[in-house]
Every structure is written in C-alpha cells, then in structure tokens.
Amino acid sequence: MQATTSVELKRDCAAVQIPAGTGVTLPAGTAVDITQTLGGSYTVHAPGGLFRIAPQDADALGLERPTESAAAAGAVDEKLVWDTLRTCFDPEIPVNIVDLGLVYDMQLAKLPSGNARVDVKMTLTAPGCGMGPAIAGDAQVKLLSLPGVDDARVEIVWEPQWHHSMITPEGKKVLGLE
C-alpha cells in the first residue's frame, strides 16, 4: 500500500473534485495529503474531500513534473497502445483502467497520412461517476502523445454494465481479491 505524504501547496492549483468531476482551484498554502500517485496524476485529500491534480501541476505539490515515457520512435502498435492505457487510473482505485476491466475495445486504424487513429471504448465502475470525463481525457491525451498517433477517441459506453468479475488477475492481486 502506498504511504500518504503531507505537503502544503506551493501555489494555487487547478484540481478536479472526486467523485463529482468538477474543476476547482485549491489555494496556495492548503495542507493536502497525497494519497495516490499513479499514472502521473496525484490524488490528494484536502479540506472538502478528495481531488485529482494533473501531472503538469506537480510543482504545486513541491514535486518534479514526471518525465514523459520514452516511447520508441516509429510506428505505433497495439502493445504500445495497451501499455499506454495501463498508465491511466481511476483516482480512487489503485488499479489501471485495463486491469480494472474498464476498457472494452481498442481499435488501431491507419490514416492516409501513414499514422494511426486509436479508438477506445471504455466504461466506468458506476454510471454516476463524475470522474469519467477526466479519466477518458487522461487516456486520450496519453494516446495522442504516442509517436505515430494523429487522432485518438475515447468513448464512454455503458453496455455491457461493468462488474467486478471483469477485473484481470493482476488487478485482483493489487486489490487483494486473490
């Protein structure tokens, strides 16, 4: 289990409230507890609840901004796309969206330019989760950063309905379900 680290925000910082998904600004000097640092983003507990802080705002936490993963130059392939999706996390659950069973489909298509378009269909653990757009947006940004990807679309779907049986064996180990 990841240890909690307490820090004071060095500057005003944009954040997304969990699970509502609403954007807020946490003021400089706010005491926060960093509860999760997975996939490059940070989940913090602050007055008012849990919040997600994006990688580009790591300096507000007194941390260095994570470096971009060194993806191999050249054509994108399915393995690289799946590996990239495995760097995306629900800020409340320490399992990536692939091993959590949220990604239902991934298609890689060649474009006339020779580069690729990535289409992903994913769901959420609950239909009322306000973090859905933030999680899908995180996946899209990471996919668009891959070499050879010109377009990425991440669609949230509700069929079939997610169930805990969709969690991979790796995800079950992290959650202590095996």
Beta strands, then each sheet from edge to edge (+ up, - down):
strand 1: 5-8
strand 2: 13-18
strand 3: 23-26
strand 4: 31-36
strand 5: 42-46
strand 6: 49-53
strand 7: 103-110
strand 8: 116-122
strand 9: 149-156
sheet 1: 1+ 4- 5+ 6- 2+ 3-
sheet 2: 7+ 8- 9-
end
